[in-house]
Amino acid sequence: MSLLGLGLAIAAIVLAFKRDFREAAAVFAVGVVAVLLATPAGLNLLRDTVGSVFGGR
């Protein structure tokens, strides 16, 4: 999980140095969401959301 966040943070920094701030912000946002969803609370949130959308038990 931390390597995923580190990799996406480095990608965002590289894009920021290239003056591509819009893509850097998008990569950073994807990294934050990916790290949050990789936690146990994030996985429970995904299960609850899928269960409510598709009619869980």
N, C-alpha and C positions, 0 to 999 in steps of 0.2 A: 504494500500500500504506500509506504513512504517513497519507494523508488519510482512509483507511478507519479506521485506528486512532484518529486524532484525533477524528473524528466520533463514534465509539462511546464514546470517553473523555469527551467533552463531554456526551453523552446520559447516561452513568452519573453524572456530577457533578450534572447537573440533577435527576435522579431522587433522588440522595442529599440534595439540599437540600429536596426535597419530602417527605423522611422516608420514602421508599419504598425501603428498603435491599435488600429481596429482589429487586426488579426491577433496581435499580442493580447488584447483584452479578451478576445474569444477563446484563445488557447488557455489563458489563465482561468477563465470561468469554467471551461470544460474540466480543467484539472481540479478545481475546488469541488465541483459536483461529483467527479469520479472518486475523489478521496472520501467525501462525505457518504456516498453510497456504498463504499467498500467497508464501512464500519458495521457492526452488528445492528445498530439502530437504523442505519440506512437500508440494510437488507430487510428488516422488519417492515419499514415503511414501504418498500417495493412490494413485498408480499401482501400487505394490507391494501395497497392501491390496486394491485392486480385482482385481488379477491373481491374488492368492491366493484370494480369495472366489469369483471366477467362472472360475477355471481359465485363467490366462494361458498364453502359449506357453512 
